Amino acid sequence: MESNTGTKAGTVGGTLLTICYNIHSEDVAKTIVLAGIGAVVSFVVSLLLKTLFKHFKK
């Protein structure tokens, strides 16, 4: 079975360009802000759990 790398590259490139064309800058900014908030919340919760486990371990 032969694979045509040109066809695969064209398909992937076309798909990526279509996705990039349909994504609006507001969506990108909202995604960045939400990802940042999620990272901060995750970090704070992990610190809180670490502290609680240390407290109950004693």
C-alpha positions in Angstrom: 0.0 0.0 0.0 1.6 3.3 -1.1 1.1 6.5 0.7 1.2 9.9 -1.1 2.8 12.4 1.2 1.8 15.3 -1.0 -1.8 14.5 -0.6 -1.4 14.0 3.2 0.5 17.3 3.5 -2.1 19.1 1.4 -5.0 17.7 3.4 -3.4 18.6 6.8 -2.4 22.1 5.5 -5.9 22.8 4.1 -7.5 21.7 7.4 -5.2 23.9 9.5 -5.8 26.9 7.2 -9.5 26.4 7.4 -9.4 26.2 11.2 -7.2 29.3 11.4 -9.5 31.2 9.1 -12.6 30.3 11.2 -11.0 31.2 14.6 -11.7 34.8 15.7 -9.2 36.8 17.8 -11.8 37.2 20.6 -12.0 33.4 20.8 -8.2 33.2 21.1 -8.0 35.9 23.8 -10.8 34.2 25.7 -9.1 30.9 25.5 -5.8 32.3 26.7 -7.5 34.0 29.7 -9.5 30.9 30.6 -6.4 28.7 30.4 -4.5 31.1 32.7 -7.3 31.1 35.2 -7.5 27.3 35.1 -3.8 27.0 35.7 -3.9 29.4 38.7 -6.9 27.6 40.2 -5.2 24.2 39.7 -2.0 25.5 41.4 -3.8 26.9 44.3 -5.9 23.8 44.9 -2.8 21.6 44.7 -1.1 23.8 47.3 -4.2 23.7 49.5 -4.4 19.9 49.3 -0.7 19.6 50.0 -1.1 21.7 53.2 -4.2 19.8 54.3 -2.5 16.4 53.8 0.5 17.6 55.8 -1.8 18.8 58.6 -3.8 15.6 58.8 -0.6 13.4 58.6 0.8 14.8 61.9 
